[in-house]
Amino acid sequence: MKRLLFPLFLLIALLSLASCGDDKEGSNETNGITDSDESNDKESSIPNRPSQTGGASSEGTGEEEDDESAKLPAEYRDPDGSYETSAIPSPSTPVEETVELVYDSVVSINVTAPTFSSSGSGVLFSEDTDLGLSYIVTCFHVIENGTRITITLTDGTTYPALVVGGYRDQDLAILSIEATELTYAKLFTDSDSLKLGSQVVCIGNPLGTLPGSISSGYLSYINREIQIDTYTTMELLQTDVAINSGNSGGGLFNTSGALIGIVNAKYADEAIEGLGFAIPINTVSDVIENIFETAQYDIANKEWKEGYYEGDWELGVTISSGYYFGQPVVYIYSVSSNITSVGALQLRAEDIIQAAMIDYADETMEDITISFGISSSTLLSAIYSSDIKLNDKIIFNIYRDGSSINIECEVEQFIYSI
């Protein structure tokens, strides 16, 4: 018997902007400070414009203005000694330099399906010139269940995208487009070496209608453990950068122009600002590597056999709490069509779950008791917090059509596909 206690957790809003006709299965759902100590150290050597208050009247001789203009370096003065302040160049800030390096690597993503549409952002990170493809990393929740994905570059060019692979637990997906010689972000080497207080820049598509929007701020915390929903916890970078709906999948960059994270969440509370989160680059790199190792591209048909994260599994059912003849029950609300998910082939909508047991491949057993009044979230948490691995089995005792039956579901490698 496993008893699970649940702490109160933060309510996190995943940031893709969606308009849904039906609830999407498994969907989960800051002001930036632009000046830094580093930029403050770069003081301008250009003198200030003379004060316009307390000086001689403009109706006077103008000698004071001539004296002041003479103090400017010769290269900023016209031959007659006059000058225009607009001609004096401002030194570039770290944010401006970063944007110049990485701006074109961030793309807008639009997703459509029969029952919903959504938008988000993504980051170009690599190309394969032999296949004629460029690759984009984004958030899994941005593209999940979409049947058509369109990528828009900063110059307005659009491309249809294919899913190379995805990993729901870390909220990451890889896409491909038929294009090369674009601008690609450099991946930071090790997010564990990031320093608190570092200035960072976010580029994304807030509200799904403002592509290429820039905000900046600071790295507030590294490896913050955040509970995304009842049974999913992630270690994320925390930042005070302004983040809004549609920023999901966008890039979080350091001032050297390296990608340090993929924006995926913010703290959802009207009274709180400055609590945004991004998936650290170590996690991003690990998922990219796993997906490319397992994905296969069919050159003739120009399509992917989707890659996956090794060891990933999905229950594949939506479980809800309800009443059956006045008695509280836990039942199956919907079942995934993905045949690699645990319950896709044998469980049905409206099955009432009376009991569940995990049969580990090492021959140990664990009961999950369905007690009077238990909630669906408690059951899901018990399942997902257990040490289930591939080849283990989940045995459900189901009440269906007036009879109780045991259904044995083997845990298989989950492969996301549209």
C-alpha positions in Angstrom: 0.0 0.0 0.0 1.4 3.4 -0.9 0.0 6.5 0.9 0.7 9.7 -0.8 0.6 13.2 0.8 0.3 16.2 -1.4 1.7 19.6 -0.5 0.1 22.8 -1.7 1.8 23.9 -4.9 2.1 26.8 -7.2 -0.5 27.3 -9.8 1.4 27.5 -13.1 -0.1 28.6 -16.4 1.5 27.1 -19.4 2.0 29.8 -21.9 0.8 28.7 -25.3 -2.2 30.8 -26.4 -5.1 28.4 -27.3 -8.7 28.6 -28.3 -10.3 25.2 -27.8 -13.7 23.8 -28.8 -13.0 20.8 -26.5 -10.5 20.3 -23.7 -7.2 19.0 -25.0 -6.1 15.7 -23.4 -3.2 16.1 -21.1 -2.8 19.8 -21.6 -1.0 21.6 -18.8 -1.1 24.9 -18.4 7.5 39.3 -16.0 8.4 43.5 -16.3 12.0 43.0 -17.7 14.8 45.2 -16.3 17.0 46.4 -19.1 19.9 47.9 -17.3 22.6 45.9 -15.5 25.8 46.4 -13.6 27.7 45.4 -16.7 26.1 48.0 -18.9 26.4 50.7 -16.2 30.2 50.2 -16.2 30.3 51.3 -19.9 30.1 55.1 -19.3 29.8 57.3 -22.3 32.8 59.6 -23.0 30.5 62.0 -24.8 29.8 65.2 -22.8 26.3 66.1 -21.9 24.4 68.6 -24.0 24.6 72.1 -22.4 21.7 72.8 -20.0 18.9 74.8 -21.6 17.8 76.3 -18.3 19.6 79.1 -16.5 21.8 80.0 -19.5 21.8 83.0 -21.8 18.7 83.9 -23.7 18.4 82.6 -27.2 18.1 86.3 -28.1 21.6 87.0 -26.9 24.9 86.8 -28.7 25.0 83.0 -28.7 28.6 83.0 -27.4 27.7 80.6 -24.6 26.4 78.1 -27.0 29.5 78.4 -29.2 31.7 77.9 -26.1 29.8 74.8 -25.2 29.9 73.3 -28.7 33.7 73.9 -28.8 34.0 71.5 -25.9 32.8 68.6 -28.1 35.3 66.4 -29.9 36.0 67.7 -33.4 34.3 64.7 -35.1 31.0 65.7 -33.5 31.1 69.3 -34.7 30.2 70.8 -38.1 32.8 73.0 -39.7 31.0 76.1 -38.4 31.3 74.9 -34.8 27.6 73.9 -34.4 26.5 70.4 -33.6 23.4 68.2 -33.5 22.9 65.8 -30.6 21.1 63.3 -32.8 24.4 62.8 -34.7 26.1 61.5 -31.6 25.9 57.7 -31.6 24.9 55.9 -28.4 27.1 52.9 -27.2 25.4 49.6 -27.7 23.9 47.9 -24.7 24.4 44.2 -23.9 20.7 43.6 -24.7 21.0 45.3 -28.1 24.1 43.3 -28.9 22.4 40.0 -27.9 19.3 40.8 -30.0 21.5 41.5 -33.0 23.1 38.1 -32.7 20.0 35.9 -32.0 16.9 37.7 -33.2 16.4 35.8 -36.4 16.8 32.4 -34.7 13.4 32.8 -32.9 10.3 31.8 -34.9 6.6 32.0 -34.5 4.5 28.8 -34.4 0.8 28.5 -35.3 -1.0 25.2 -34.6 -4.4 24.1 -35.9 -6.6 21.1 -35.3 -10.3 20.3 -35.8 -11.2 21.4 -32.2 -8.6 24.1 -31.4 -5.9 26.5 -32.5 -2.9 27.7 -30.6 0.3 29.7 -31.1 3.7 29.9 -29.5 7.3 30.3 -30.3 10.3 28.2 -31.2 14.1 28.5 -31.6 16.1 27.4 -34.7 19.2 25.5 -33.4 20.6 23.3 -36.2 20.4 22.2 -39.8 21.1 19.2 -41.9 22.2 20.3 -45.3 22.2 16.8 -46.7 18.5 16.5 -46.0 17.7 20.2 -46.6 16.2 20.6 -43.2 16.4 23.0 -40.3 15.4 22.1 -36.8 13.4 24.0 -34.2 13.0 23.3 -30.5 9.8 24.4 -28.8 7.5 23.3 -26.0 5.5 20.1 -26.2 2.3 21.8 -25.0 2.5 24.3 -27.9 2.2 21.6 -30.6 0.4 18.8 -28.7 -2.5 17.3 -30.7 -2.0 19.8 -33.5 -2.7 18.4 -37.0 -1.1 21.3 -38.9 1.9 23.3 -37.7 3.2 26.5 -39.5 6.5 28.2 -38.8 6.9 31.9 -39.5 10.4 33.4 -39.7 11.2 37.0 -38.7 11.1 38.1 -42.4 7.6 36.8 -42.7 8.4 33.6 -44.7 6.3 30.6 -43.7 7.0 26.9 -43.8 4.9 23.8 -42.9 6.6 21.9 -40.1 6.9 18.2 -39.2 7.2 16.8 -35.7 10.6 15.0 -35.3 9.7 13.9 -31.8 8.4 15.1 -28.4 8.7 14.4 -24.7 5.7 15.5 -22.6 7.3 15.1 -19.2 9.9 17.8 -20.0 7.6 19.8 -22.2 9.8 19.7 -25.2 9.4 18.9 -28.9 11.6 19.1 -32.0 10.2 20.2 -35.4 11.7 20.3 -38.9 11.2 22.6 -41.9 12.5 22.3 -45.4 15.0 25.2 -45.4 18.7 25.8 -44.7 21.2 28.6 -44.3 19.0 30.3 -41.6 20.1 31.9 -38.3 20.7 29.3 -35.6 21.0 29.8 -31.9 24.1 28.6 -30.1 23.3 26.2 -27.2 25.0 27.2 -23.9 27.3 24.5 -22.7 26.1 23.9 -19.1 23.2 25.5 -17.4 24.5 24.4 -14.0 27.3 27.0 -14.4 24.9 29.9 -14.9 25.2 32.6 -12.3 22.3 34.2 -10.3 21.8 37.8 -11.3 23.0 37.4 -14.8 21.2 39.5 -17.3 19.0 37.5 -19.8 17.0 38.3 -22.9 13.7 36.7 -23.9 12.4 36.7 -27.5 9.0 35.3 -28.3 5.5 35.8 -29.7 3.3 37.1 -26.8 -0.5 36.8 -27.3 0.3 34.9 -30.5 0.0 38.2 -32.4 3.3 40.0 -31.5 6.1 38.0 -33.0 9.7 39.1 -32.4 8.9 40.8 -29.1 11.9 41.3 -26.8 12.0 41.6 -23.0 15.0 41.5 -20.7 15.6 40.9 -17.0 17.7 38.8 -14.7 18.2 35.1 -13.8 16.4 34.9 -10.4 17.0 31.2 -9.5 18.6 28.1 -11.0 17.0 24.7 -10.9 13.8 25.8 -9.1 11.5 22.8 -8.5 8.1 23.7 -9.8 4.9 21.6 -9.7 3.3 22.1 -13.0 0.2 20.1 -12.3 -1.0 17.4 -9.8 1.6 14.9 -10.7 4.2 16.7 -12.8 7.2 18.4 -11.3 10.0 20.1 -13.3 13.3 21.8 -12.4 13.3 25.2 -14.2 15.2 28.4 -14.4 13.4 31.3 -12.8 13.5 34.8 -14.3 11.9 38.2 -13.8 11.7 38.7 -17.6 8.2 39.7 -18.8 6.5 36.5 -20.1 3.0 36.3 -21.6 0.8 33.8 -23.4 2.4 32.9 -26.7 6.0 33.1 -25.3 6.1 29.4 -24.7 8.8 27.8 -26.7 10.7 31.1 -27.1 14.4 31.5 -26.3 16.0 32.7 -23.1 19.5 34.0 -24.0 22.4 35.2 -22.0 24.2 38.4 -23.1 26.8 36.4 -25.0 24.0 35.3 -27.3 23.9 31.7 -26.1 20.6 29.9 -25.6 20.3 29.0 -21.9 16.6 27.9 -21.7 13.3 27.5 -23.4 10.5 29.6 -21.9 7.5 27.5 -20.8 5.6 28.8 -17.8 4.8 31.7 -15.5 3.2 32.1 -12.1 -0.5 32.9 -12.9 -1.7 35.4 -10.4 -2.9 39.0 -11.1 -1.2 40.2 -8.0 2.2 38.8 -8.8 4.7 39.8 -11.6 8.2 38.7 -12.3 7.9 35.0 -11.9 8.6 33.3 -15.2 10.3 30.0 -15.9 12.3 28.3 -18.6 13.5 24.8 -19.2 17.3 24.8 -18.6 19.6 24.0 -21.6 21.0 20.9 -20.0 17.5 19.4 -20.1 16.9 20.7 -23.6 20.2 19.2 -24.9 19.4 15.8 -23.3 16.0 15.6 -25.0 17.3 16.8 -28.4 20.0 14.0 -28.2 17.4 11.3 -27.3 15.0 12.3 -30.0 17.6 12.5 -32.8 19.0 9.1 -31.8 15.5 7.4 -32.2 13.9 9.4 -35.0 14.1 8.2 -38.6 13.5 10.4 -41.7 11.9 8.9 -44.8 13.6 10.8 -47.6 11.3 9.5 -50.4 8.1 10.5 -48.6 9.6 13.4 -46.7 8.1 12.3 -43.4 9.4 11.3 -39.9 9.1 8.2 -37.9 9.0 10.2 -34.7 11.7 10.0 -32.2 11.2 9.6 -28.5 12.8 9.9 -25.0 13.9 6.4 -24.0 12.0 5.1 -21.0 9.1 7.5 -21.4 5.6 6.1 -20.9 2.1 7.5 -20.9 -1.1 6.3 -19.1 -3.1 7.4 -22.1 -6.4 8.0 -20.3 -8.1 11.0 -18.7 -9.5 10.0 -15.3 -12.2 12.0 -13.5 -14.2 11.9 -10.3 -18.0 11.6 -10.5 -21.1 9.8 -9.1 -22.7 6.6 -10.0 -26.2 6.1 -8.6 -25.3 8.7 -5.9 -22.1 7.0 -5.0 -18.7 8.8 -5.6 -16.6 7.0 -8.2 -13.4 7.4 -10.2 -14.0 6.7 -13.9 -12.3 7.0 -17.2 -13.4 10.1 -19.1 -11.5 9.6 -22.4 -8.9 7.3 -23.9 -6.0 8.3 -26.1 -5.8 7.1 -29.7 -2.1 6.6 -29.4 -1.6 2.8 -29.3 1.8 3.2 -27.4 0.0 4.6 -24.3 -0.8 2.2 -21.5 -4.6 2.0 -21.6 -5.3 2.9 -25.3 -6.3 -0.6 -26.5 -8.2 -2.1 -23.5 -9.7 0.7 -21.4 -12.9 2.5 -22.4 -14.6 5.8 -21.6 -17.0 5.5 -18.7 -15.2 2.5 -17.2 -15.4 2.8 -13.4 -12.1 2.1 -11.6 -12.7 0.0 -8.5 -9.1 -0.9 -7.7 -5.6 -0.7 -9.3 -2.4 -2.6 -8.8 1.1 -2.3 -10.2 2.8 -5.5 -11.2 6.5 -4.8 -11.5 8.6 -6.8 -13.9 10.8 -7.9 -10.9 7.7 -9.7 -9.6 6.9 -7.3 -6.7 3.4 -6.0 -6.4 1.9 -2.8 -5.1 -1.8 -2.1 -4.4 -3.4 1.2 -5.0 -6.5 1.3 -3.0 -9.6 3.1 -4.4 -11.3 4.2 -1.2 -14.7 5.8 -0.7 -14.5 9.4 -1.9 -11.0 9.2 -3.4 -10.3 11.8 -6.1 -9.0 11.2 -9.6 -6.0 13.4 -8.9 -5.1 11.2 -5.9 -5.2 8.1 -8.1 -3.1 9.7 -10.9 -0.6 11.0 -8.4 -0.3 7.5 -6.9 0.3 6.0 -10.3 2.8 8.6 -11.6 4.7 8.8 -8.3 5.4 5.1 -8.3 8.5 3.6 -9.8 6.8 2.3 -12.9 9.2 1.4 -15.8 8.8 -0.2 -19.2 7.5 -3.8 -19.2 5.8 -3.3 -15.8 2.0 -3.8 -15.7 -0.9 -1.8 -14.3 -3.9 -4.0 -13.5 -7.2 -2.2 -13.2 -10.3 -3.7 -11.7 -13.1 -2.2 -13.8 -16.8 -2.1 -13.4 -18.2 -2.2 -16.9 -21.7 -3.1 -18.2 -22.8 -4.5 -14.8 -19.7 -6.7 -14.3 -16.3 -6.4 -12.6 -13.3 -7.3 -14.7 -9.6 -7.1 -14.4 -7.7 -5.4 -17.2 -4.0 -5.8 -17.4 -2.1 -3.0 -19.2 1.6 -3.4 -20.0 3.7 -0.3 -19.9 5.4 0.3 -23.3 7.7 2.9 -24.8 5.6 6.0 -25.5 6.1 7.5 -29.0 4.3 10.8 -29.7 2.7 11.0 -33.1 0.0 13.2 -34.7 
